[in-house]
Amino acid sequence: MSLEASPIYVSAVVFRNTRGEVLCVRKRGTTAFMFPGGKPEEGESAQQAALREVAEELGMAVPADSLALIDAYLAPAANEAGRDIHATVFASTHLVNEEDIQLTAEIEEYAWVDPSPDAGHSVHLAPLLEKHVFPRLTQH
């Protein structure tokens, strides 16, 4: 990361289905799949930003008490070369079904991804997922 480029702050949510797969989205005009979420607005907490972004991107109203902090991570930004993201990542206890997901204009597609290291991911994952969160999700 260059000295003059501060990290991009984002909030993200890990949703699972009944098979233990993780919901990943790809924003329009990008190639990497990432967690639903985005940048906080002025005065928003990380949790508030996560809830708002999920509602905007997926049309899902998720109860605030269904979110638990996993951790905060610094990772290379998937869509902005030379920048890092500072991601506050939450896990949701809200199980997601296909009919719950209503993609907005910002989201091109979604995929259910097995976070296991030996899963052989068929989609291009953002570094945050691949290097930081997926290994944490599969620790024993």
MIMARNU-750823 format. One record per residue: z negated, y, x of N, C-alpha, C in turn; residue in three letters. Coordinates in Angstrom, 3 decimals. Each point is the difference from the previous one (the first is absolute). Layout:
+----------+----------+----------+----------+----------+----------+----------+----------+----------+--------+
!     n.c3 !     n.c2 !     n.c1 !    ca.c3 !    ca.c2 !    ca.c1 !     c.c3 !     c.c2 !     c.c1 ! residu !
+----------+----------+----------+----------+----------+----------+----------+----------+----------+--------+
!        Z !        Y !        X !        Z !        Y !        X !        Z !        Y !        X !    ALA !
...
+----------+----------+----------+----------+----------+----------+----------+----------+----------+--------+
This chain:
+----------+----------+----------+----------+----------+----------+----------+----------+----------+--------+
!     n.c3 !     n.c2 !     n.c1 !    ca.c3 !    ca.c2 !    ca.c1 !     c.c3 !     c.c2 !     c.c1 ! residu !
+----------+----------+----------+----------+----------+----------+----------+----------+----------+--------+
!    0.000 !   -1.176 !    0.845 !    0.000 !    1.176 !   -0.845 !    0.000 !    1.238 !    0.890 !    MET !
!    0.812 !    0.974 !   -0.342 !    0.025 !    1.226 !    0.790 !   -1.252 !    0.809 !   -0.282 !    SER !
!   -0.362 !    0.857 !    0.953 !   -1.224 !    0.777 !   -0.142 !    0.050 !    0.965 !   -1.178 !    LEU !
!    1.182 !    0.564 !   -0.278 !    0.074 !    0.981 !   -1.084 !    0.169 !   -0.632 !   -1.383 !    GLU !
!    0.265 !   -1.289 !   -0.066 !    0.197 !   -0.659 !   -1.294 !   -1.300 !   -0.654 !   -0.454 !    ALA !
!   -0.629 !    0.594 !   -1.006 !   -1.215 !   -0.600 !   -0.529 !    0.375 !   -1.165 !   -0.903 !    SER !
!   -0.934 !   -0.933 !   -0.192 !    0.324 !   -1.145 !   -0.860 !    0.224 !    0.423 !   -1.453 !    PRO !
!    0.751 !   -0.808 !   -0.688 !    0.246 !    0.184 !   -1.422 !   -1.100 !   -0.777 !   -0.726 !    ILE !
!   -0.771 !    0.675 !   -0.815 !   -1.096 !   -0.657 !   -0.722 !    0.522 !   -0.595 !   -1.304 !    TYR !
!   -0.322 !   -1.277 !   -0.215 !    0.412 !   -0.696 !   -1.215 !   -1.143 !   -0.875 !   -0.496 !    VAL !
!    0.082 !   -0.330 !   -1.279 !   -0.886 !   -0.988 !   -0.616 !    0.871 !   -1.116 !   -0.531 !    SER !
!   -0.481 !   -1.226 !    0.096 !    0.792 !   -1.146 !   -0.437 !   -0.898 !   -1.030 !   -0.671 !    ALA !
!    0.628 !   -0.823 !   -0.856 !   -0.750 !   -1.009 !   -0.748 !    0.633 !   -1.368 !    0.177 !    VAL !
!   -0.851 !   -0.981 !    0.279 !    0.418 !   -1.395 !    0.084 !   -0.267 !   -0.648 !   -1.355 !    VAL !
!    1.076 !   -0.408 !   -0.653 !   -0.089 !   -0.755 !   -1.250 !    0.447 !   -1.421 !    0.271 !    PHE !
!   -0.660 !   -0.949 !   -0.626 !    0.398 !   -1.406 !    0.128 !    0.362 !   -0.556 !   -1.375 !    ARG !
!    0.811 !   -1.063 !    0.035 !    0.270 !   -0.728 !   -1.231 !   -0.828 !   -1.292 !    0.024 !    ASN !
!    0.168 !   -0.844 !   -0.985 !   -0.806 !   -1.225 !   -0.086 !    0.313 !   -0.989 !    1.121 !    THR !
!    1.142 !    0.164 !    0.675 !    0.369 !   -0.869 !    1.131 !   -0.532 !    0.527 !    1.335 !    ARG !
!   -0.685 !    1.161 !   -0.022 !   -0.531 !    0.580 !    1.230 !    0.996 !    0.859 !    0.759 !    GLY !
!    1.193 !    0.164 !   -0.561 !    0.999 !    0.846 !    0.645 !   -0.370 !    1.465 !   -0.206 !    GLU !
!    0.516 !    0.847 !    0.883 !   -0.307 !    1.421 !   -0.010 !    1.213 !    0.783 !   -0.492 !    VAL !
!   -0.245 !    0.972 !   -0.867 !    1.073 !    0.839 !   -0.527 !    0.409 !    1.042 !    1.037 !    LEU !
!    1.280 !    0.014 !    0.341 !    0.564 !    0.974 !    0.931 !    1.161 !    0.705 !   -0.684 !    CYS !
!    0.179 !    1.278 !    0.320 !    1.071 !    0.786 !   -0.610 !    0.877 !    0.607 !    1.090 !    VAL !
!    1.242 !    0.274 !   -0.380 !    0.925 !    0.701 !    0.902 !    0.459 !    1.249 !   -0.716 !    ARG !
!   -0.246 !    1.126 !    0.644 !    0.387 !    1.278 !   -0.600 !    1.496 !    0.221 !    0.170 !    LYS !
!    0.584 !    0.707 !   -0.930 !    1.431 !    0.305 !    0.013 !    0.381 !    0.659 !    1.325 !    ARG !
!    1.092 !   -0.474 !    0.607 !    0.491 !    0.573 !    1.245 !   -0.706 !   -0.489 !    1.246 !    GLY !
!   -0.843 !   -1.038 !   -0.128 !   -0.723 !   -0.554 !    1.153 !    0.290 !   -1.491 !    0.114 !    THR !
!   -0.432 !   -0.598 !    1.113 !    0.239 !   -1.427 !    0.206 !   -1.277 !   -0.833 !    0.039 !    THR !
!   -1.128 !    0.614 !    0.334 !   -1.240 !   -0.756 !    0.169 !   -0.787 !   -0.097 !   -1.303 !    ALA !
!   -0.561 !   -1.172 !   -0.225 !   -0.909 !   -0.209 !   -1.126 !   -1.406 !    0.387 !    0.430 !    PHE !
!   -0.728 !    0.616 !   -0.908 !   -1.349 !    0.473 !    0.272 !   -0.851 !   -0.204 !   -1.243 !    MET !
!   -1.272 !    0.352 !    0.104 !   -0.876 !   -0.066 !   -1.160 !    0.278 !    1.182 !   -0.923 !    PHE !
!   -0.234 !   -0.163 !   -1.295 !    0.069 !    1.157 !   -0.884 !   -1.016 !    1.047 !    0.468 !    PRO !
!    0.384 !    1.254 !   -0.085 !   -0.896 !    1.072 !    0.407 !    0.780 !    1.186 !    0.506 !    GLY !
!   -0.693 !    0.937 !    0.590 !    0.666 !    1.186 !    0.516 !   -0.985 !    1.041 !    0.480 !    GLY !
!    0.502 !    1.213 !    0.171 !   -0.763 !    1.104 !    0.577 !   -0.927 !    0.639 !   -1.034 !    LYS !
!   -1.233 !    0.291 !    0.422 !   -0.913 !    0.688 !   -0.900 !    0.452 !    1.442 !   -0.254 !    PRO !
!   -0.274 !    0.478 !   -1.191 !    0.237 !    1.400 !   -0.330 !   -1.246 !    0.795 !    0.384 !    GLU !
!    0.142 !    1.302 !    0.057 !   -1.107 !    0.894 !    0.365 !   -1.241 !   -0.320 !   -0.821 !    GLU !
!   -1.124 !   -0.241 !    0.688 !   -1.272 !   -0.227 !   -0.661 !   -0.238 !   -1.412 !   -0.499 !    GLY !
!    0.974 !   -0.894 !    0.142 !   -0.171 !   -1.384 !   -0.458 !   -0.699 !   -0.846 !    1.049 !    GLU !
!   -0.841 !   -0.903 !   -0.449 !   -0.571 !   -0.995 !    0.906 !    1.047 !   -1.076 !    0.237 !    SER !
!   -0.235 !   -0.827 !    0.991 !    0.925 !   -1.104 !    0.289 !    0.127 !   -0.919 !   -1.217 !    ALA !
!   -1.119 !   -0.289 !   -0.667 !    0.033 !   -0.866 !   -1.170 !    0.755 !    0.647 !   -1.158 !    GLN !
!   -0.228 !    1.273 !   -0.234 !    0.717 !    0.703 !   -1.070 !    1.505 !   -0.008 !    0.265 !    GLN !
!    0.383 !    0.221 !    1.248 !    1.424 !   -0.020 !    0.355 !    0.598 !   -1.381 !   -0.244 !    ALA !
!   -0.731 !   -1.039 !    0.375 !    0.486 !   -1.364 !   -0.200 !    0.243 !   -0.274 !   -1.481 !    ALA !
!   -0.957 !    0.364 !   -0.845 !    0.125 !   -0.242 !   -1.431 !    1.171 !    0.791 !   -0.603 !    LEU !
!    0.124 !    1.261 !    0.386 !    1.099 !    0.836 !   -0.514 !    1.355 !   -0.542 !    0.439 !    ARG !
!    0.120 !   -0.362 !    1.269 !    1.271 !   -0.503 !    0.523 !    0.408 !   -1.310 !   -0.673 !    GLU !
!   -0.950 !   -0.887 !   -0.239 !    0.296 !   -1.260 !   -0.684 !    0.510 !    0.278 !   -1.410 !    VAL !
!   -0.635 !    0.947 !   -0.675 !    0.452 !    0.358 !   -1.351 !    1.405 !    0.594 !    0.042 !    ALA !
!    0.266 !    0.863 !    0.987 !    1.312 !    0.639 !    0.104 !    1.093 !   -0.985 !    0.409 !    GLU !
!   -0.292 !   -0.874 !    0.947 !    1.023 !   -0.904 !    0.539 !    0.237 !   -1.234 !   -0.859 !    GLU !
!   -1.071 !   -0.516 !   -0.601 !    0.098 !   -1.287 !   -0.696 !   -0.338 !    0.075 !   -1.486 !    LEU !
!   -0.415 !    1.169 !   -0.463 !   -0.356 !    0.140 !   -1.412 !   -1.242 !   -0.778 !   -0.379 !    GLY !
!   -0.875 !   -0.250 !    0.964 !   -1.209 !   -0.788 !   -0.267 !   -1.241 !    0.881 !    0.086 !    MET !
!   -0.803 !   -0.030 !   -1.043 !   -1.300 !    0.664 !    0.025 !   -1.014 !   -1.030 !    0.478 !    ALA !
!   -0.522 !    0.216 !    1.188 !   -0.932 !   -0.942 !    0.605 !   -1.394 !    0.622 !   -0.006 !    VAL !
!   -0.991 !   -0.725 !   -0.472 !   -1.357 !    0.551 !   -0.020 !   -0.504 !    0.290 !    1.423 !    PRO !
!   -0.643 !    1.145 !    0.175 !   -0.513 !    0.385 !    1.317 !   -0.977 !   -1.040 !    0.536 !    ALA !
!   -0.775 !   -0.622 !   -0.895 !   -0.979 !   -0.977 !    0.482 !    0.616 !   -1.337 !    0.400 !    ASP !
!    1.335 !   -0.115 !   -0.126 !    0.674 !   -1.222 !    0.471 !    0.427 !    0.128 !    1.458 !    SER !
!   -0.203 !    1.176 !    0.605 !    0.408 !    0.218 !    1.386 !   -1.185 !   -0.113 !    0.948 !    LEU !
!    0.222 !   -0.707 !    1.098 !   -0.998 !   -0.100 !    1.065 !    0.687 !    0.339 !    1.315 !    ALA !
!   -0.638 !    0.809 !    0.798 !    0.565 !    0.397 !    1.280 !    0.122 !   -1.203 !    0.926 !    LEU !
!    1.190 !   -0.195 !    0.557 !    0.177 !   -1.009 !    1.050 !   -0.322 !    0.652 !    1.335 !    ILE !
!    0.734 !    1.090 !    0.317 !   -0.210 !    0.718 !    1.251 !    1.002 !    1.138 !    0.081 !    ASP !
!   -0.112 !    0.790 !    1.053 !    0.993 !    1.029 !    0.306 !    0.687 !   -0.417 !    1.293 !    ALA !
!    1.306 !    0.199 !    0.065 !    0.801 !   -0.454 !    1.137 !    0.909 !    1.113 !    0.490 !    TYR !
!    0.301 !   -0.034 !    1.289 !    1.014 !    0.860 !    0.595 !    1.133 !   -0.913 !    0.433 !    LEU !
!    1.207 !    0.278 !   -0.495 !    1.151 !   -0.866 !    0.289 !    1.266 !    0.855 !    0.042 !    ALA !
!    1.047 !   -0.494 !    0.655 !    1.269 !    0.729 !   -0.017 !    0.524 !    0.120 !   -1.435 !    PRO !
!    0.493 !    1.166 !   -0.347 !    0.589 !    0.213 !   -1.322 !    1.285 !   -0.803 !   -0.110 !    ALA !
!    0.191 !   -0.649 !   -1.121 !    1.193 !   -0.836 !   -0.195 !    1.251 !    0.835 !   -0.204 !    ALA !
!   -0.138 !    1.169 !   -0.599 !    1.181 !    0.768 !   -0.401 !    0.154 !    1.347 !    0.698 !    ASN !
!   -0.887 !    0.302 !    0.927 !    0.098 !    1.259 !    0.728 !   -0.174 !   -0.288 !    1.483 !    GLU !
!    1.118 !   -0.119 !    0.715 !    0.011 !   -0.362 !    1.417 !   -0.874 !    0.946 !    0.820 !    ALA !
!   -0.790 !   -0.582 !    0.897 !   -0.841 !    0.786 !    0.886 !   -1.285 !    0.496 !   -0.622 !    GLY !
!   -0.260 !   -0.341 !   -1.239 !   -1.226 !    0.437 !   -0.680 !   -0.902 !   -1.195 !   -0.259 !    ARG !
!   -1.271 !    0.265 !   -0.114 !   -0.978 !   -1.002 !   -0.383 !   -0.501 !    0.317 !   -1.393 !    ASP !
!   -0.514 !   -1.029 !   -0.650 !   -0.693 !    0.204 !   -1.265 !   -1.465 !   -0.349 !    0.196 !    ILE !
!   -0.843 !    0.708 !   -0.689 !   -1.419 !   -0.320 !   -0.096 !   -0.173 !   -0.483 !   -1.435 !    HIS !
!   -0.119 !   -1.301 !   -0.163 !   -0.015 !   -0.597 !   -1.339 !   -1.399 !   -0.473 !   -0.376 !    ALA !
!   -0.468 !    0.474 !   -1.141 !   -1.220 !   -0.514 !   -0.594 !    0.444 !   -1.050 !   -1.008 !    THR !
!   -0.386 !   -1.250 !    0.255 !    0.509 !   -1.123 !   -0.783 !   -1.116 !   -0.602 !   -0.843 !    VAL !
!    0.309 !   -0.151 !   -1.283 !   -0.924 !   -0.580 !   -0.964 !    0.544 !   -1.342 !   -0.486 !    PHE !
!   -0.898 !   -0.895 !   -0.368 !    0.372 !   -1.238 !   -0.682 !   -0.396 !    0.165 !   -1.461 !    ALA !
!    0.869 !   -0.466 !   -0.885 !   -0.299 !    0.066 !   -1.426 !   -0.336 !   -1.387 !   -0.523 !    SER !
!   -1.002 !   -0.055 !   -0.850 !   -0.338 !   -1.261 !   -0.655 !    0.860 !   -0.205 !   -1.243 !    THR !
!    0.808 !    0.992 !   -0.337 !    0.898 !   -0.057 !   -1.158 !    1.186 !   -0.908 !    0.337 !    HIS !
!    0.068 !   -1.186 !   -0.610 !    1.141 !   -0.897 !    0.226 !    1.218 !    0.560 !   -0.724 !    LEU !
!    1.127 !    0.040 !    0.698 !    1.212 !    0.598 !   -0.544 !    0.957 !   -1.088 !   -0.462 !    VAL !
!    0.543 !    0.186 !   -1.187 !    1.040 !   -0.867 !   -0.542 !    1.326 !    0.747 !    0.036 !    ASN !
!    1.098 !   -0.735 !   -0.032 !    1.330 !    0.618 !    0.035 !    0.160 !    1.058 !   -1.089 !    GLU !
!   -0.504 !   -0.273 !   -1.196 !    0.182 !    0.934 !   -1.112 !   -0.825 !    1.282 !    0.162 !    GLU !
!   -0.957 !    0.020 !    0.942 !   -0.793 !    1.202 !    0.264 !    0.793 !    1.051 !    0.784 !    ASP !
!    1.023 !   -0.438 !    0.718 !    0.705 !    0.864 !    0.949 !    1.164 !    0.716 !   -0.676 !    ILE !
!   -0.029 !    1.325 !    0.066 !    1.081 !    0.842 !   -0.521 !    0.416 !    0.938 !    1.129 !    GLN !
!    1.063 !   -0.358 !    0.715 !    0.431 !    0.780 !    1.154 !    0.463 !    1.395 !   -0.416 !    LEU !
!   -0.376 !    0.999 !    0.787 !    0.435 !    1.369 !   -0.242 !    1.238 !    0.291 !    0.843 !    THR !
!    0.528 !    1.193 !   -0.137 !    1.201 !    0.399 !    0.748 !   -0.241 !   -0.035 !    1.509 !    ALA !
!   -1.246 !    0.173 !    0.428 !   -0.323 !    0.003 !    1.433 !    0.076 !   -1.402 !    0.614 !    GLU !
!   -0.267 !   -1.026 !   -0.792 !   -0.061 !   -1.372 !    0.499 !    1.301 !   -0.727 !   -0.333 !    ILE !
!    0.634 !   -0.529 !    1.032 !    1.265 !   -0.720 !   -0.154 !   -0.232 !   -1.451 !   -0.446 !    GLU !
!   -0.971 !   -0.655 !    0.646 !   -0.272 !   -1.402 !   -0.336 !   -1.395 !   -0.391 !    0.452 !    GLU !
!   -0.440 !   -1.152 !   -0.488 !   -1.271 !   -0.540 !    0.438 !    0.188 !   -1.470 !    0.356 !    TYR !
!   -0.957 !   -0.521 !    0.770 !    0.027 !   -1.408 !    0.391 !   -1.437 !   -0.493 !    0.091 !    ALA !
!   -0.178 !   -1.266 !   -0.324 !   -1.288 !   -0.656 !    0.207 !    0.085 !   -0.684 !    1.355 !    TRP !
!   -0.935 !    0.308 !    0.892 !    0.057 !   -0.482 !    1.374 !   -1.268 !   -0.781 !    0.323 !    VAL !
!    0.195 !   -1.175 !    0.570 !   -1.119 !   -0.809 !    0.472 !   -0.500 !    0.632 !    1.302 !    ASP !
!   -1.276 !    0.420 !    0.066 !   -0.491 !    0.673 !    1.203 !   -0.304 !   -0.930 !    1.177 !    PRO !
!    0.130 !   -1.299 !   -0.192 !   -0.312 !   -0.960 !    1.067 !    0.896 !    0.207 !    1.213 !    SER !
!   -0.557 !   -0.140 !    1.201 !    0.787 !    0.231 !    1.211 !    1.173 !   -0.972 !    0.161 !    PRO !
!   -0.102 !   -1.175 !   -0.578 !    1.073 !   -0.999 !    0.133 !    0.936 !   -0.026 !   -1.213 !    ASP !
!   -0.063 !    1.051 !   -0.835 !    0.775 !    0.012 !   -1.244 !    1.490 !    0.249 !    0.217 !    ALA !
!    0.396 !    0.566 !    1.137 !    1.410 !    0.291 !    0.218 !    0.525 !    1.011 !   -1.001 !    GLY !
!   -0.463 !    1.214 !    0.092 !    0.324 !    1.039 !   -0.971 !    1.501 !    0.248 !   -0.089 !    HIS !
!    0.490 !    0.036 !   -1.224 !    1.437 !    0.167 !   -0.243 !    0.388 !    1.458 !   -0.218 !    SER !
!   -0.975 !    0.912 !    0.064 !    0.283 !    1.423 !   -0.154 !   -0.507 !    0.735 !    1.240 !    VAL !
!    0.563 !    1.169 !    0.256 !   -0.414 !    0.841 !    1.129 !   -1.290 !    0.717 !   -0.383 !    HIS !
!   -1.079 !   -0.290 !    0.734 !   -1.306 !    0.570 !   -0.322 !   -0.318 !    1.206 !    0.878 !    LEU !
!   -0.682 !    0.972 !   -0.572 !   -0.488 !    1.149 !    0.763 !   -1.011 !   -0.501 !    1.039 !    ALA !
!   -0.079 !    0.671 !    1.158 !   -0.944 !   -0.423 !    1.042 !   -1.445 !   -0.090 !   -0.476 !    PRO !
!   -0.424 !    0.890 !   -0.888 !   -1.362 !   -0.040 !   -0.521 !   -0.325 !   -1.365 !   -0.591 !    LEU !
!    0.914 !   -0.541 !   -0.786 !   -0.225 !   -1.293 !   -0.642 !   -0.008 !   -1.122 !    1.025 !    LEU !
!    1.072 !   -0.045 !    0.758 !    0.221 !   -1.111 !    0.923 !   -1.031 !   -0.078 !    1.127 !    GLU !
!   -0.347 !    1.138 !    0.565 !   -0.862 !    0.014 !    1.194 !   -1.489 !    0.172 !   -0.304 !    LYS !
!   -0.325 !    0.580 !   -1.149 !   -1.394 !    0.324 !   -0.266 !   -0.579 !   -0.668 !   -1.246 !    HIS !
!    0.588 !    0.263 !   -1.164 !   -0.645 !   -0.422 !   -1.247 !    0.194 !   -1.494 !   -0.273 !    VAL !
!    1.215 !   -0.517 !    0.140 !    0.204 !   -1.428 !   -0.265 !   -0.912 !   -0.866 !    0.884 !    PHE !
!   -0.120 !    0.281 !    1.324 !   -0.934 !   -0.800 !    0.788 !   -1.440 !    0.100 !   -0.517 !    PRO !
!   -0.402 !    1.159 !   -0.475 !   -1.353 !    0.176 !   -0.543 !   -0.176 !   -0.806 !   -1.290 !    ARG !
!    1.032 !   -0.019 !   -0.829 !   -0.079 !   -0.730 !   -1.273 !   -0.093 !   -1.502 !    0.189 !    LEU !
!    0.481 !   -0.494 !    1.126 !    0.055 !   -1.451 !    0.210 !   -1.051 !   -0.490 !    0.988 !    THR !
!   -0.930 !    0.874 !    0.399 !   -1.102 !   -0.421 !    0.890 !   -0.912 !   -0.967 !   -0.755 !    GLN !
!   -0.521 !   -0.930 !    0.718 !   -0.927 !   -0.969 !   -0.623 !   -1.408 !    0.268 !    0.395 !    HIS !
+----------+----------+----------+----------+----------+----------+----------+----------+----------+--------+
